Amino acid sequence: MGISTILFLLIISIKFGFNGPELLENLRKIENFNIPVVIHTISKGERKHFIDDLGFDEYIEKPIRYEDIERVLKKFLS
């Protein structure tokens, strides 16, 4: 794919007054923004919602596992 950057959204976004979906919406408004955005969330079994409904590029549940990081990196960096 040729992607050199992947943006992981962590709980820190709440500190700045945005939740994950709000932050994604603002990022998508940036002209020429084409960095994959991966949400890391405590929401279990919500993959379809976060990817299909909200538009995230990938989804990782907490607690984070090595296999999840590996899967996402392979998807976007290969």
N, CA, C and O atoms as a Tripos MOL2 file, in Angstrom:
@<TRIPOS>MOLECULE
protein
  312   311    78     0     0
PROTEIN
NO_CHARGES

@<TRIPOS>ATOM
      1 N           0.8110   -1.1920    0.0000 N.3       1 MET1
      2 CA          0.0000    0.0000    0.0000 C.3       1 MET1
      3 C           0.8590    1.2630    0.0000 C.2       1 MET1
      4 O           0.4020    2.3160   -0.4430 O.2       1 MET1
      5 N           2.0760    1.1730    0.4830 N.am      2 GLY2
      6 CA          2.9450    2.3280    0.4990 C.3       2 GLY2
      7 C           2.6520    3.3170    1.6080 C.2       2 GLY2
      8 O           3.0790    4.4690    1.5230 O.2       2 GLY2
      9 N           1.9530    2.9180    2.6240 N.am      3 ILE3
     10 CA          1.6300    3.8020    3.7390 C.3       3 ILE3
     11 C           2.8430    3.8850    4.6590 C.2       3 ILE3
     12 O           3.4200    2.8570    5.0110 O.2       3 ILE3
     13 N           3.2340    5.0850    5.0480 N.am      4 SER4
     14 CA          4.3740    5.2240    5.9480 C.3       4 SER4
     15 C           3.9420    5.6620    7.3430 C.2       4 SER4
     16 O           4.7550    5.6590    8.2670 O.2       4 SER4
     17 N           2.6820    6.0360    7.5090 N.am      5 THR5
     18 CA          2.1970    6.4950    8.8000 C.3       5 THR5
     19 C           0.8300    5.8840    9.0730 C.2       5 THR5
     20 O          -0.0310    5.8470    8.1940 O.2       5 THR5
     21 N           0.6430    5.4090   10.2860 N.am      6 ILE6
     22 CA         -0.6540    4.9280   10.7480 C.3       6 ILE6
     23 C          -0.9610    5.6940   12.0210 C.2       6 ILE6
     24 O          -0.1160    5.7870   12.9110 O.2       6 ILE6
     25 N          -2.1530    6.2380   12.1130 N.am      7 LEU7
     26 CA         -2.5310    6.9960   13.2970 C.3       7 LEU7
     27 C          -3.3540    6.1200   14.2190 C.2       7 LEU7
     28 O          -4.4240    5.6410   13.8450 O.2       7 LEU7
     29 N          -2.8490    5.9130   15.4350 N.am      8 PHE8
     30 CA         -3.5880    5.1920   16.4430 C.3       8 PHE8
     31 C          -4.2540    6.2070   17.3670 C.2       8 PHE8
     32 O          -3.5810    7.0610   17.9440 O.2       8 PHE8
     33 N          -5.5690    6.1150   17.5070 N.am      9 LEU9
     34 CA         -6.2830    7.0000   18.4180 C.3       9 LEU9
     35 C          -6.3770    6.3180   19.7710 C.2       9 LEU9
     36 O          -6.9270    5.2230   19.8910 O.2       9 LEU9
     37 N          -5.8480    6.9590   20.7650 N.am     10 LEU10
     38 CA         -5.8700    6.4010   22.1090 C.3      10 LEU10
     39 C          -6.7800    7.2270   22.9920 C.2      10 LEU10
     40 O          -7.3110    8.2480   22.5560 O.2      10 LEU10
     41 N          -6.9610    6.8110   24.1940 N.am     11 ILE11
     42 CA         -7.8400    7.4890   25.1450 C.3      11 ILE11
     43 C          -7.4250    8.9420   25.3730 C.2      11 ILE11
     44 O          -8.2270    9.7470   25.8460 O.2      11 ILE11
     45 N          -6.2000    9.2780   25.0460 N.am     12 ILE12
     46 CA         -5.7220   10.6450   25.2570 C.3      12 ILE12
     47 C          -6.5520   11.6700   24.4880 C.2      12 ILE12
     48 O          -6.5870   12.8380   24.8740 O.2      12 ILE12
     49 N          -7.2140   11.2650   23.4220 N.am     13 SER13
     50 CA         -8.0360   12.2100   22.6610 C.3      13 SER13
     51 C          -9.1270   12.8250   23.5270 C.2      13 SER13
     52 O          -9.5270   13.9650   23.2950 O.2      13 SER13
     53 N          -9.6120   12.0910   24.5190 N.am     14 ILE14
     54 CA        -10.6410   12.6190   25.4080 C.3      14 ILE14
     55 C         -10.1040   13.8060   26.2010 C.2      14 ILE14
     56 O         -10.8490   14.7440   26.4840 O.2      14 ILE14
     57 N          -8.8380   13.7810   26.5580 N.am     15 LYS15
     58 CA         -8.2140   14.8700   27.2970 C.3      15 LYS15
     59 C          -8.3300   16.1960   26.5520 C.2      15 LYS15
     60 O          -8.3830   17.2600   27.1700 O.2      15 LYS15
     61 N          -8.3690   16.1280   25.2280 N.am     16 PHE16
     62 CA         -8.4150   17.3350   24.4210 C.3      16 PHE16
     63 C          -9.8360   17.7000   23.9900 C.2      16 PHE16
     64 O         -10.0170   18.5610   23.1290 O.2      16 PHE16
     65 N         -10.8320   17.0600   24.5720 N.am     17 GLY17
     66 CA        -12.2110   17.4240   24.3200 C.3      17 GLY17
     67 C         -12.8730   16.7040   23.1630 C.2      17 GLY17
     68 O         -13.9580   17.1030   22.7400 O.2      17 GLY17
     69 N         -12.2610   15.6610   22.6400 N.am     18 PHE18
     70 CA        -12.8540   14.8940   21.5590 C.3      18 PHE18
     71 C         -12.9660   13.4350   21.9760 C.2      18 PHE18
     72 O         -12.1190   12.9190   22.7040 O.2      18 PHE18
     73 N         -14.0170   12.7800   21.5090 N.am     19 ASN19
     74 CA        -13.9990   11.3260   21.5970 C.3      19 ASN19
     75 C         -13.4660   10.8180   20.2670 C.2      19 ASN19
     76 O         -13.2320   11.6150   19.3580 O.2      19 ASN19
     77 N         -13.2710    9.5280   20.1330 N.am     20 GLY20
     78 CA        -12.6780    8.9770   18.9240 C.3      20 GLY20
     79 C         -13.4210    9.3450   17.6450 C.2      20 GLY20
     80 O         -12.8000    9.8380   16.7040 O.2      20 GLY20
     81 N         -14.7500    9.1170   17.5840 N.am     21 PRO21
     82 CA        -15.4870    9.4580   16.3710 C.3      21 PRO21
     83 C         -15.4440   10.9550   16.0330 C.2      21 PRO21
     84 O         -15.3660   11.3150   14.8590 O.2      21 PRO21
     85 N         -15.4930   11.8200   17.0350 N.am     22 GLU22
     86 CA        -15.4090   13.2680   16.7710 C.3      22 GLU22
     87 C         -14.0370   13.6400   16.2150 C.2      22 GLU22
     88 O         -13.9290   14.4420   15.2870 O.2      22 GLU22
     89 N         -13.0120   13.0610   16.7810 N.am     23 LEU23
     90 CA        -11.6650   13.3430   16.2920 C.3      23 LEU23
     91 C         -11.4930   12.8360   14.8630 C.2      23 LEU23
     92 O         -10.8950   13.5210   14.0330 O.2      23 LEU23
     93 N         -12.0090   11.6480   14.5690 N.am     24 LEU24
     94 CA        -11.9350   11.1170   13.2150 C.3      24 LEU24
     95 C         -12.6490   12.0420   12.2310 C.2      24 LEU24
     96 O         -12.1340   12.3220   11.1490 O.2      24 LEU24
     97 N         -13.8120   12.5040   12.6030 N.am     25 GLU25
     98 CA        -14.5710   13.4120   11.7320 C.3      25 GLU25
     99 C         -13.7590   14.6680   11.4180 C.2      25 GLU25
    100 O         -13.7350   15.1160   10.2710 O.2      25 GLU25
    101 N         -13.1000   15.2350   12.4110 N.am     26 ASN26
    102 CA        -12.2760   16.4280   12.1980 C.3      26 ASN26
    103 C         -11.0460   16.1230   11.3440 C.2      26 ASN26
    104 O         -10.6540   16.9370   10.5080 O.2      26 ASN26
    105 N         -10.4440   14.9660   11.5480 N.am     27 LEU27
    106 CA         -9.2870   14.5920   10.7330 C.3      27 LEU27
    107 C          -9.6780   14.4290    9.2740 C.2      27 LEU27
    108 O          -8.9420   14.8530    8.3830 O.2      27 LEU27
    109 N         -10.8270   13.8220    9.0220 N.am     28 ARG28
    110 CA        -11.2720   13.5870    7.6500 C.3      28 ARG28
    111 C         -11.5820   14.8880    6.9120 C.2      28 ARG28
    112 O         -11.6170   14.9050    5.6820 O.2      28 ARG28
    113 N         -11.8050   15.9600    7.6380 N.am     29 LYS29
    114 CA        -12.0660   17.2640    7.0280 C.3      29 LYS29
    115 C         -10.7900   17.9460    6.5380 C.2      29 LYS29
    116 O         -10.8510   18.9010    5.7640 O.2      29 LYS29
    117 N          -9.6440   17.4590    6.9870 N.am     30 ILE30
    118 CA         -8.3680   18.0460    6.5860 C.3      30 ILE30
    119 C          -8.0820   17.6770    5.1350 C.2      30 ILE30
    120 O          -8.1160   16.5030    4.7660 O.2      30 ILE30
    121 N          -7.8030   18.6750    4.3270 N.am     31 GLU31
    122 CA         -7.5370   18.4480    2.9120 C.3      31 GLU31
    123 C          -6.3470   17.5070    2.7400 C.2      31 GLU31
    124 O          -5.3150   17.6700    3.3920 O.2      31 GLU31
    125 N          -6.5000   16.5350    1.8700 N.am     32 ASN32
    126 CA         -5.4710   15.5390    1.5420 C.3      32 ASN32
    127 C          -5.0810   14.6460    2.7220 C.2      32 ASN32
    128 O          -4.0000   14.0560    2.7100 O.2      32 ASN32
    129 N          -5.9200   14.5370    3.7180 N.am     33 PHE33
    130 CA         -5.6320   13.6360    4.8410 C.3      33 PHE33
    131 C          -5.9010   12.2090    4.3790 C.2      33 PHE33
    132 O          -7.0440   11.8550    4.0870 O.2      33 PHE33
    133 N          -4.8690   11.4010    4.3120 N.am     34 ASN34
    134 CA         -5.0230   10.0220    3.8440 C.3      34 ASN34
    135 C          -4.2530    9.0240    4.6930 C.2      34 ASN34
    136 O          -3.7750    8.0070    4.1890 O.2      34 ASN34
    137 N          -4.1360    9.3140    5.9670 N.am     35 ILE35
    138 CA         -3.4510    8.4210    6.8980 C.3      35 ILE35
    139 C          -4.4810    7.4680    7.5060 C.2      35 ILE35
    140 O          -5.5140    7.9200    8.0000 O.2      35 ILE35
    141 N          -4.2200    6.1610    7.4790 N.am     36 PRO36
    142 CA         -5.1460    5.2260    8.1170 C.3      36 PRO36
    143 C          -5.2960    5.5430    9.6100 C.2      36 PRO36
    144 O          -4.3180    5.8170   10.3050 O.2      36 PRO36
    145 N          -6.5320    5.4990   10.0780 N.am     37 VAL37
    146 CA         -6.8160    5.8030   11.4760 C.3      37 VAL37
    147 C          -7.3480    4.5460   12.1480 C.2      37 VAL37
    148 O          -8.3520    3.9690   11.7270 O.2      37 VAL37
    149 N          -6.6550    4.1370   13.1990 N.am     38 VAL38
    150 CA         -6.9910    2.9200   13.9350 C.3      38 VAL38
    151 C          -7.4840    3.3240   15.3180 C.2      38 VAL38
    152 O          -6.7970    4.0450   16.0400 O.2      38 VAL38
    153 N          -8.6690    2.8610   15.6840 N.am     39 ILE39
    154 CA         -9.1750    3.1590   17.0250 C.3      39 ILE39
    155 C          -8.8240    2.0020   17.9590 C.2      39 ILE39
    156 O          -8.9460    0.8300   17.6030 O.2      39 ILE39
    157 N          -8.3920    2.3580   19.1410 N.am     40 HIS40
    158 CA         -8.0580    1.4080   20.2070 C.3      40 HIS40
    159 C          -9.0840    1.6530   21.2980 C.2      40 HIS40
    160 O          -9.0510    2.6930   21.9560 O.2      40 HIS40
    161 N          -9.9870    0.7190   21.4970 N.am     41 THR41
    162 CA        -11.1520    0.9790   22.3400 C.3      41 THR41
    163 C         -11.4550   -0.1660   23.3000 C.2      41 THR41
    164 O         -11.0440   -1.3080   23.0910 O.2      41 THR41
    165 N         -12.1740    0.1690   24.3410 N.am     42 ILE42
    166 CA        -12.6280   -0.8390   25.2970 C.3      42 ILE42
    167 C         -13.9160   -1.5120   24.8110 C.2      42 ILE42
    168 O         -14.3200   -2.5360   25.3620 O.2      42 ILE42
    169 N         -14.5550   -0.9550   23.8000 N.am     43 SER43
    170 CA        -15.8060   -1.5060   23.2710 C.3      43 SER43
    171 C         -15.5610   -2.8710   22.6440 C.2      43 SER43
    172 O         -14.8230   -2.9830   21.6650 O.2      43 SER43
    173 N         -16.1660   -3.8920   23.1960 N.am     44 LYS44
    174 CA        -15.9770   -5.2700   22.7330 C.3      44 LYS44
    175 C         -16.9700   -5.6100   21.6210 C.2      44 LYS44
    176 O         -18.1470   -5.2570   21.7030 O.2      44 LYS44
    177 N         -16.4900   -6.2950   20.5870 N.am     45 GLY45
    178 CA        -17.3630   -6.7780   19.5290 C.3      45 GLY45
    179 C         -18.0060   -5.6990   18.6810 C.2      45 GLY45
    180 O         -19.0710   -5.9220   18.1060 O.2      45 GLY45
    181 N         -17.3900   -4.5500   18.5940 N.am     46 GLU46
    182 CA        -17.9730   -3.4200   17.8660 C.3      46 GLU46
    183 C         -17.2290   -3.1020   16.5760 C.2      46 GLU46
    184 O         -17.3380   -1.9900   16.0600 O.2      46 GLU46
    185 N         -16.4810   -4.0520   16.0540 N.am     47 ARG47
    186 CA        -15.6710   -3.8320   14.8510 C.3      47 ARG47
    187 C         -16.4950   -3.2520   13.7020 C.2      47 ARG47
    188 O         -16.1070   -2.2450   13.1100 O.2      47 ARG47
    189 N         -17.6240   -3.8780   13.3850 N.am     48 LYS48
    190 CA        -18.4690   -3.4240   12.2830 C.3      48 LYS48
    191 C         -18.8980   -1.9740   12.5040 C.2      48 LYS48
    192 O         -18.8650   -1.1740   11.5690 O.2      48 LYS48
    193 N         -19.2910   -1.6330   13.7000 N.am     49 HIS49
    194 CA        -19.7390   -0.2730   14.0010 C.3      49 HIS49
    195 C         -18.6220    0.7480   13.7740 C.2      49 HIS49
    196 O         -18.8340    1.7680   13.1190 O.2      49 HIS49
    197 N         -17.4420    0.4750   14.3130 N.am     50 PHE50
    198 CA        -16.3510    1.4410   14.1980 C.3      50 PHE50
    199 C         -15.8240    1.5660   12.7740 C.2      50 PHE50
    200 O         -15.4520    2.6610   12.3530 O.2      50 PHE50
    201 N         -15.7860    0.4740   12.0330 N.am     51 ILE51
    202 CA        -15.2470    0.5230   10.6730 C.3      51 ILE51
    203 C         -16.3330    0.8930    9.6620 C.2      51 ILE51
    204 O         -16.1700    1.8510    8.9070 O.2      51 ILE51
    205 N         -17.4200    0.1570    9.6400 N.am     52 ASP52
    206 CA        -18.4600    0.3810    8.6310 C.3      52 ASP52
    207 C         -19.3060    1.6250    8.9070 C.2      52 ASP52
    208 O         -19.5990    2.3920    7.9900 O.2      52 ASP52
    209 N         -19.6940    1.8220   10.1500 N.am     53 ASP53
    210 CA        -20.5930    2.9320   10.4670 C.3      53 ASP53
    211 C         -19.8580    4.2580   10.7030 C.2      53 ASP53
    212 O         -20.3040    5.3100   10.2450 O.2      53 ASP53
    213 N         -18.7270    4.1980   11.4220 N.am     54 LEU54
    214 CA        -18.0360    5.4380   11.7840 C.3      54 LEU54
    215 C         -16.8830    5.7940   10.8510 C.2      54 LEU54
    216 O         -16.4710    6.9530   10.7960 O.2      54 LEU54
    217 N         -16.3590    4.8190   10.1210 N.am     55 GLY55
    218 CA        -15.3390    5.1190    9.1250 C.3      55 GLY55
    219 C         -13.8920    4.9710    9.5430 C.2      55 GLY55
    220 O         -12.9970    5.4270    8.8310 O.2      55 GLY55
    221 N         -13.6380    4.3410   10.6890 N.am     56 PHE56
    222 CA        -12.2490    4.0710   11.0550 C.3      56 PHE56
    223 C         -11.6800    3.0500   10.0770 C.2      56 PHE56
    224 O         -12.4190    2.2520    9.5000 O.2      56 PHE56
    225 N         -10.3720    3.0810    9.8970 N.am     57 ASP57
    226 CA         -9.7350    2.1560    8.9730 C.3      57 ASP57
    227 C          -9.4710    0.7980    9.6040 C.2      57 ASP57
    228 O          -9.3940   -0.2170    8.9100 O.2      57 ASP57
    229 N          -9.3340    0.7880   10.9060 N.am     58 GLU58
    230 CA         -9.1230   -0.4820   11.6130 C.3      58 GLU58
    231 C          -9.5130   -0.2890   13.0720 C.2      58 GLU58
    232 O          -9.6950    0.8370   13.5360 O.2      58 GLU58
    233 N          -9.6380   -1.3960   13.7810 N.am     59 TYR59
    234 CA        -10.1820   -1.4230   15.1500 C.3      59 TYR59
    235 C          -9.3860   -2.4190   15.9730 C.2      59 TYR59
    236 O          -9.1470   -3.5460   15.5390 O.2      59 TYR59
    237 N          -8.9770   -1.9980   17.1650 N.am     60 ILE60
    238 CA         -8.2870   -2.8810   18.1110 C.3      60 ILE60
    239 C          -8.9590   -2.7310   19.4660 C.2      60 ILE60
    240 O          -9.1410   -1.6210   19.9680 O.2      60 ILE60
    241 N          -9.3240   -3.8730   20.0510 N.am     61 GLU61
    242 CA         -9.9440   -3.8640   21.3790 C.3      61 GLU61
    243 C          -8.8870   -3.8370   22.4680 C.2      61 GLU61
    244 O          -7.7790   -4.3430   22.2900 O.2      61 GLU61
    245 N          -9.2450   -3.2400   23.6000 N.am     62 LYS62
    246 CA         -8.4040   -3.3080   24.7890 C.3      62 LYS62
    247 C          -8.7140   -4.6130   25.4980 C.2      62 LYS62
    248 O          -9.8620   -5.0540   25.4360 O.2      62 LYS62
    249 N          -7.7940   -5.2450   26.1520 N.am     63 PRO63
    250 CA         -6.3870   -4.8690   26.2190 C.3      63 PRO63
    251 C          -5.7010   -5.1790   24.8940 C.2      63 PRO63
    252 O          -6.0480   -6.1400   24.2070 O.2      63 PRO63
    253 N          -4.7460   -4.3690   24.5580 N.am     64 ILE64
    254 CA         -4.0550   -4.5350   23.2880 C.3      64 ILE64
    255 C          -3.1640   -5.7730   23.3540 C.2      64 ILE64
    256 O          -2.5240   -6.0510   24.3680 O.2      64 ILE64
    257 N          -3.1420   -6.5010   22.2500 N.am     65 ARG65
    258 CA         -2.3200   -7.7060   22.1680 C.3      65 ARG65
    259 C          -1.3310   -7.5580   21.0160 C.2      65 ARG65
    260 O          -1.5940   -6.8440   20.0490 O.2      65 ARG65
    261 N          -0.2290   -8.2150   21.1240 N.am     66 TYR66
    262 CA          0.7920   -8.1720   20.0790 C.3      66 TYR66
    263 C           0.1940   -8.5560   18.7260 C.2      66 TYR66
    264 O           0.4960   -7.9310   17.7090 O.2      66 TYR66
    265 N          -0.6490   -9.5800   18.7180 N.am     67 GLU67
    266 CA         -1.2480  -10.0670   17.4750 C.3      67 GLU67
    267 C          -2.0790   -8.9850   16.7890 C.2      67 GLU67
    268 O          -2.1200   -8.9130   15.5610 O.2      67 GLU67
    269 N          -2.7390   -8.1470   17.5860 N.am     68 ASP68
    270 CA         -3.5520   -7.0660   17.0170 C.3      68 ASP68
    271 C          -2.6780   -6.0220   16.3310 C.2      68 ASP68
    272 O          -2.9750   -5.5750   15.2230 O.2      68 ASP68
    273 N          -1.6100   -5.6460   16.9990 N.am     69 ILE69
    274 CA         -0.6830   -4.6690   16.4120 C.3      69 ILE69
    275 C          -0.0680   -5.2450   15.1360 C.2      69 ILE69
    276 O           0.0230   -4.5550   14.1210 O.2      69 ILE69
    277 N           0.3450   -6.4880   15.1900 N.am     70 GLU70
    278 CA          0.9480   -7.1320   14.0300 C.3      70 GLU70
    279 C          -0.0340   -7.1650   12.8480 C.2      70 GLU70
    280 O           0.3520   -6.8830   11.7140 O.2      70 GLU70
    281 N          -1.2910   -7.5070   13.1120 N.am     71 ARG71
    282 CA         -2.3130   -7.5650   12.0680 C.3      71 ARG71
    283 C          -2.4940   -6.2060   11.3930 C.2      71 ARG71
    284 O          -2.5660   -6.1210   10.1670 O.2      71 ARG71
    285 N          -2.5680   -5.1520   12.1950 N.am     72 VAL72
    286 CA         -2.7760   -3.8090   11.6530 C.3      72 VAL72
    287 C          -1.5490   -3.3470   10.8610 C.2      72 VAL72
    288 O          -1.6790   -2.7840    9.7740 O.2      72 VAL72
    289 N          -0.3830   -3.5860   11.4050 N.am     73 LEU73
    290 CA          0.8270   -3.1740   10.6840 C.3      73 LEU73
    291 C           0.9590   -3.9080    9.3530 C.2      73 LEU73
    292 O           1.3220   -3.3020    8.3440 O.2      73 LEU73
    293 N           0.6700   -5.1960    9.3430 N.am     74 LYS74
    294 CA          0.7350   -5.9600    8.0950 C.3      74 LYS74
    295 C          -0.2850   -5.4450    7.0920 C.2      74 LYS74
    296 O           0.0030   -5.3720    5.8970 O.2      74 LYS74
    297 N          -1.4570   -5.0920    7.5600 N.am     75 LYS75
    298 CA         -2.5170   -4.6130    6.6730 C.3      75 LYS75
    299 C          -2.1070   -3.3320    5.9590 C.2      75 LYS75
    300 O          -2.3280   -3.1920    4.7560 O.2      75 LYS75
    301 N          -1.5140   -2.4010    6.6920 N.am     76 PHE76
    302 CA         -1.2500   -1.0880    6.1170 C.3      76 PHE76
    303 C           0.1790   -0.8940    5.6140 C.2      76 PHE76
    304 O           0.4240   -0.0040    4.8000 O.2      76 PHE76
    305 N           1.1080   -1.6930    6.0740 N.am     77 LEU77
    306 CA          2.4960   -1.4680    5.6730 C.3      77 LEU77
    307 C           3.0120   -2.4680    4.6510 C.2      77 LEU77
    308 O           4.1610   -2.3690    4.2190 O.2      77 LEU77
    309 N           2.1900   -3.4240    4.2590 N.am     78 SER78
    310 CA          2.6600   -4.3890    3.2610 C.3      78 SER78
    311 C           2.1070   -4.0970    1.8850 C.2      78 SER78
    312 O           2.4070   -4.8170    0.9330 O.2      78 SER78
@<TRIPOS>BOND
     1     1     2 1
     2     2     3 1
     3     3     4 2
     4     3     5 am
     5     5     6 1
     6     6     7 1
     7     7     8 2
     8     7     9 am
     9     9    10 1
    10    10    11 1
    11    11    12 2
    12    11    13 am
    13    13    14 1
    14    14    15 1
    15    15    16 2
    16    15    17 am
    17    17    18 1
    18    18    19 1
    19    19    20 2
    20    19    21 am
    21    21    22 1
    22    22    23 1
    23    23    24 2
    24    23    25 am
    25    25    26 1
    26    26    27 1
    27    27    28 2
    28    27    29 am
    29    29    30 1
    30    30    31 1
    31    31    32 2
    32    31    33 am
    33    33    34 1
    34    34    35 1
    35    35    36 2
    36    35    37 am
    37    37    38 1
    38    38    39 1
    39    39    40 2
    40    39    41 am
    41    41    42 1
    42    42    43 1
    43    43    44 2
    44    43    45 am
    45    45    46 1
    46    46    47 1
    47    47    48 2
    48    47    49 am
    49    49    50 1
    50    50    51 1
    51    51    52 2
    52    51    53 am
    53    53    54 1
    54    54    55 1
    55    55    56 2
    56    55    57 am
    57    57    58 1
    58    58    59 1
    59    59    60 2
    60    59    61 am
    61    61    62 1
    62    62    63 1
    63    63    64 2
    64    63    65 am
    65    65    66 1
    66    66    67 1
    67    67    68 2
    68    67    69 am
    69    69    70 1
    70    70    71 1
    71    71    72 2
    72    71    73 am
    73    73    74 1
    74    74    75 1
    75    75    76 2
    76    75    77 am
    77    77    78 1
    78    78    79 1
    79    79    80 2
    80    79    81 am
    81    81    82 1
    82    82    83 1
    83    83    84 2
    84    83    85 am
    85    85    86 1
    86    86    87 1
    87    87    88 2
    88    87    89 am
    89    89    90 1
    90    90    91 1
    91    91    92 2
    92    91    93 am
    93    93    94 1
    94    94    95 1
    95    95    96 2
    96    95    97 am
    97    97    98 1
    98    98    99 1
    99    99   100 2
   100    99   101 am
   101   101   102 1
   102   102   103 1
   103   103   104 2
   104   103   105 am
   105   105   106 1
   106   106   107 1
   107   107   108 2
   108   107   109 am
   109   109   110 1
   110   110   111 1
   111   111   112 2
   112   111   113 am
   113   113   114 1
   114   114   115 1
   115   115   116 2
   116   115   117 am
   117   117   118 1
   118   118   119 1
   119   119   120 2
   120   119   121 am
   121   121   122 1
   122   122   123 1
   123   123   124 2
   124   123   125 am
   125   125   126 1
   126   126   127 1
   127   127   128 2
   128   127   129 am
   129   129   130 1
   130   130   131 1
   131   131   132 2
   132   131   133 am
   133   133   134 1
   134   134   135 1
   135   135   136 2
   136   135   137 am
   137   137   138 1
   138   138   139 1
   139   139   140 2
   140   139   141 am
   141   141   142 1
   142   142   143 1
   143   143   144 2
   144   143   145 am
   145   145   146 1
   146   146   147 1
   147   147   148 2
   148   147   149 am
   149   149   150 1
   150   150   151 1
   151   151   152 2
   152   151   153 am
   153   153   154 1
   154   154   155 1
   155   155   156 2
   156   155   157 am
   157   157   158 1
   158   158   159 1
   159   159   160 2
   160   159   161 am
   161   161   162 1
   162   162   163 1
   163   163   164 2
   164   163   165 am
   165   165   166 1
   166   166   167 1
   167   167   168 2
   168   167   169 am
   169   169   170 1
   170   170   171 1
   171   171   172 2
   172   171   173 am
   173   173   174 1
   174   174   175 1
   175   175   176 2
   176   175   177 am
   177   177   178 1
   178   178   179 1
   179   179   180 2
   180   179   181 am
   181   181   182 1
   182   182   183 1
   183   183   184 2
   184   183   185 am
   185   185   186 1
   186   186   187 1
   187   187   188 2
   188   187   189 am
   189   189   190 1
   190   190   191 1
   191   191   192 2
   192   191   193 am
   193   193   194 1
   194   194   195 1
   195   195   196 2
   196   195   197 am
   197   197   198 1
   198   198   199 1
   199   199   200 2
   200   199   201 am
   201   201   202 1
   202   202   203 1
   203   203   204 2
   204   203   205 am
   205   205   206 1
   206   206   207 1
   207   207   208 2
   208   207   209 am
   209   209   210 1
   210   210   211 1
   211   211   212 2
   212   211   213 am
   213   213   214 1
   214   214   215 1
   215   215   216 2
   216   215   217 am
   217   217   218 1
   218   218   219 1
   219   219   220 2
   220   219   221 am
   221   221   222 1
   222   222   223 1
   223   223   224 2
   224   223   225 am
   225   225   226 1
   226   226   227 1
   227   227   228 2
   228   227   229 am
   229   229   230 1
   230   230   231 1
   231   231   232 2
   232   231   233 am
   233   233   234 1
   234   234   235 1
   235   235   236 2
   236   235   237 am
   237   237   238 1
   238   238   239 1
   239   239   240 2
   240   239   241 am
   241   241   242 1
   242   242   243 1
   243   243   244 2
   244   243   245 am
   245   245   246 1
   246   246   247 1
   247   247   248 2
   248   247   249 am
   249   249   250 1
   250   250   251 1
   251   251   252 2
   252   251   253 am
   253   253   254 1
   254   254   255 1
   255   255   256 2
   256   255   257 am
   257   257   258 1
   258   258   259 1
   259   259   260 2
   260   259   261 am
   261   261   262 1
   262   262   263 1
   263   263   264 2
   264   263   265 am
   265   265   266 1
   266   266   267 1
   267   267   268 2
   268   267   269 am
   269   269   270 1
   270   270   271 1
   271   271   272 2
   272   271   273 am
   273   273   274 1
   274   274   275 1
   275   275   276 2
   276   275   277 am
   277   277   278 1
   278   278   279 1
   279   279   280 2
   280   279   281 am
   281   281   282 1
   282   282   283 1
   283   283   284 2
   284   283   285 am
   285   285   286 1
   286   286   287 1
   287   287   288 2
   288   287   289 am
   289   289   290 1
   290   290   291 1
   291   291   292 2
   292   291   293 am
   293   293   294 1
   294   294   295 1
   295   295   296 2
   296   295   297 am
   297   297   298 1
   298   298   299 1
   299   299   300 2
   300   299   301 am
   301   301   302 1
   302   302   303 1
   303   303   304 2
   304   303   305 am
   305   305   306 1
   306   306   307 1
   307   307   308 2
   308   307   309 am
   309   309   310 1
   310   310   311 1
   311   311   312 2
@<TRIPOS>SUBSTRUCTURE
     1 MET1         2 RESIDUE 1 A MET
     2 GLY2         6 RESIDUE 1 A GLY
     3 ILE3        10 RESIDUE 1 A ILE
     4 SER4        14 RESIDUE 1 A SER
     5 THR5        18 RESIDUE 1 A THR
     6 ILE6        22 RESIDUE 1 A ILE
     7 LEU7        26 RESIDUE 1 A LEU
     8 PHE8        30 RESIDUE 1 A PHE
     9 LEU9        34 RESIDUE 1 A LEU
    10 LEU10       38 RESIDUE 1 A LEU
    11 ILE11       42 RESIDUE 1 A ILE
    12 ILE12       46 RESIDUE 1 A ILE
    13 SER13       50 RESIDUE 1 A SER
    14 ILE14       54 RESIDUE 1 A ILE
    15 LYS15       58 RESIDUE 1 A LYS
    16 PHE16       62 RESIDUE 1 A PHE
    17 GLY17       66 RESIDUE 1 A GLY
    18 PHE18       70 RESIDUE 1 A PHE
    19 ASN19       74 RESIDUE 1 A ASN
    20 GLY20       78 RESIDUE 1 A GLY
    21 PRO21       82 RESIDUE 1 A PRO
    22 GLU22       86 RESIDUE 1 A GLU
    23 LEU23       90 RESIDUE 1 A LEU
    24 LEU24       94 RESIDUE 1 A LEU
    25 GLU25       98 RESIDUE 1 A GLU
    26 ASN26      102 RESIDUE 1 A ASN
    27 LEU27      106 RESIDUE 1 A LEU
    28 ARG28      110 RESIDUE 1 A ARG
    29 LYS29      114 RESIDUE 1 A LYS
    30 ILE30      118 RESIDUE 1 A ILE
    31 GLU31      122 RESIDUE 1 A GLU
    32 ASN32      126 RESIDUE 1 A ASN
    33 PHE33      130 RESIDUE 1 A PHE
    34 ASN34      134 RESIDUE 1 A ASN
    35 ILE35      138 RESIDUE 1 A ILE
    36 PRO36      142 RESIDUE 1 A PRO
    37 VAL37      146 RESIDUE 1 A VAL
    38 VAL38      150 RESIDUE 1 A VAL
    39 ILE39      154 RESIDUE 1 A ILE
    40 HIS40      158 RESIDUE 1 A HIS
    41 THR41      162 RESIDUE 1 A THR
    42 ILE42      166 RESIDUE 1 A ILE
    43 SER43      170 RESIDUE 1 A SER
    44 LYS44      174 RESIDUE 1 A LYS
    45 GLY45      178 RESIDUE 1 A GLY
    46 GLU46      182 RESIDUE 1 A GLU
    47 ARG47      186 RESIDUE 1 A ARG
    48 LYS48      190 RESIDUE 1 A LYS
    49 HIS49      194 RESIDUE 1 A HIS
    50 PHE50      198 RESIDUE 1 A PHE
    51 ILE51      202 RESIDUE 1 A ILE
    52 ASP52      206 RESIDUE 1 A ASP
    53 ASP53      210 RESIDUE 1 A ASP
    54 LEU54      214 RESIDUE 1 A LEU
    55 GLY55      218 RESIDUE 1 A GLY
    56 PHE56      222 RESIDUE 1 A PHE
    57 ASP57      226 RESIDUE 1 A ASP
    58 GLU58      230 RESIDUE 1 A GLU
    59 TYR59      234 RESIDUE 1 A TYR
    60 ILE60      238 RESIDUE 1 A ILE
    61 GLU61      242 RESIDUE 1 A GLU
    62 LYS62      246 RESIDUE 1 A LYS
    63 PRO63      250 RESIDUE 1 A PRO
    64 ILE64      254 RESIDUE 1 A ILE
    65 ARG65      258 RESIDUE 1 A ARG
    66 TYR66      262 RESIDUE 1 A TYR
    67 GLU67      266 RESIDUE 1 A GLU
    68 ASP68      270 RESIDUE 1 A ASP
    69 ILE69      274 RESIDUE 1 A ILE
    70 GLU70      278 RESIDUE 1 A GLU
    71 ARG71      282 RESIDUE 1 A ARG
    72 VAL72      286 RESIDUE 1 A VAL
    73 LEU73      290 RESIDUE 1 A LEU
    74 LYS74      294 RESIDUE 1 A LYS
    75 LYS75      298 RESIDUE 1 A LYS
    76 PHE76      302 RESIDUE 1 A PHE
    77 LEU77      306 RESIDUE 1 A LEU
    78 SER78      310 RESIDUE 1 A SER
